[in-house]
Amino acid sequence: MIYELKYYDETGEHLDINNSTLCAGSRYSSDKVPYVRWRGGELRVDWCGSGAAAPHLRARVVAP
């Protein structure tokens, strides 16, 4: 979320317009994993199963 704000501030563009960032380092107690995307002009956070696969899910490399 912080990187989205930084990226938007620097470029005026949003991340995750065509894909979703899979936040694999975080887990819910039911083993669901959050993902972040833009949809309908809003930044959304949703959950999927840890074993889920879909064309729109992508992992983002975290800068050191």
C-alpha positions as CSV (number, residue, x, y, z in Angstrom):
1,M,0.0,0.0,0.0
2,I,2.9,2.4,0.8
3,Y,4.6,1.5,-2.5
4,E,1.3,2.3,-4.3
5,L,1.3,5.8,-2.7
6,K,4.9,6.4,-3.5
7,Y,4.5,5.2,-7.1
8,Y,1.4,7.3,-7.7
9,D,3.1,10.4,-6.2
10,E,6.1,9.9,-8.5
11,T,4.4,8.9,-11.7
12,G,0.7,9.9,-11.5
13,E,-0.1,6.2,-12.4
14,H,-1.4,3.3,-10.4
15,L,0.0,-0.1,-9.9
16,D,-2.1,-3.2,-10.5
17,I,-4.3,-1.8,-13.2
18,N,-4.3,-5.1,-15.3
19,N,-3.2,-7.6,-12.6
20,S,-3.3,-8.1,-8.9
21,T,-0.4,-8.2,-6.5
22,L,-0.5,-11.4,-4.5
23,C,0.8,-10.6,-0.9
24,A,2.1,-14.0,-0.2
25,G,4.0,-13.0,2.9
26,S,0.7,-12.4,4.7
27,R,-1.8,-15.0,5.8
28,Y,-5.2,-15.1,7.4
29,S,-5.8,-17.7,10.1
30,S,-7.8,-19.8,7.5
31,D,-4.6,-19.8,5.3
32,K,-6.1,-17.3,2.8
33,V,-3.7,-14.8,1.2
34,P,-4.5,-11.1,0.5
35,Y,-4.2,-9.6,-3.0
36,V,-4.4,-5.9,-4.0
37,R,-5.8,-4.5,-7.3
38,W,-7.5,-1.5,-8.8
39,R,-11.1,-2.1,-9.9
40,G,-13.9,0.3,-10.7
41,G,-11.6,3.2,-9.8
42,E,-10.9,1.9,-6.3
43,L,-8.0,0.2,-4.6
44,R,-9.3,-3.1,-3.4
45,V,-7.9,-5.8,-1.1
46,D,-9.4,-9.2,-1.3
47,W,-8.5,-12.8,-0.2
48,C,-7.9,-16.0,-2.1
49,G,-6.8,-19.5,-1.1
50,S,-3.1,-20.0,-0.7
51,G,-3.1,-22.6,-3.5
52,A,-5.1,-20.5,-5.9
53,A,-3.9,-19.8,-9.4
54,A,-5.3,-17.2,-11.8
55,P,-4.0,-15.3,-14.7
56,H,-4.4,-11.9,-12.9
57,L,-2.4,-12.9,-9.8
58,R,1.2,-11.7,-9.8
59,A,3.9,-11.4,-7.1
60,R,5.7,-8.1,-6.8
61,V,9.4,-8.1,-5.8
62,V,10.1,-6.0,-2.7
63,A,12.9,-3.5,-3.1
64,P,15.7,-4.0,-0.6
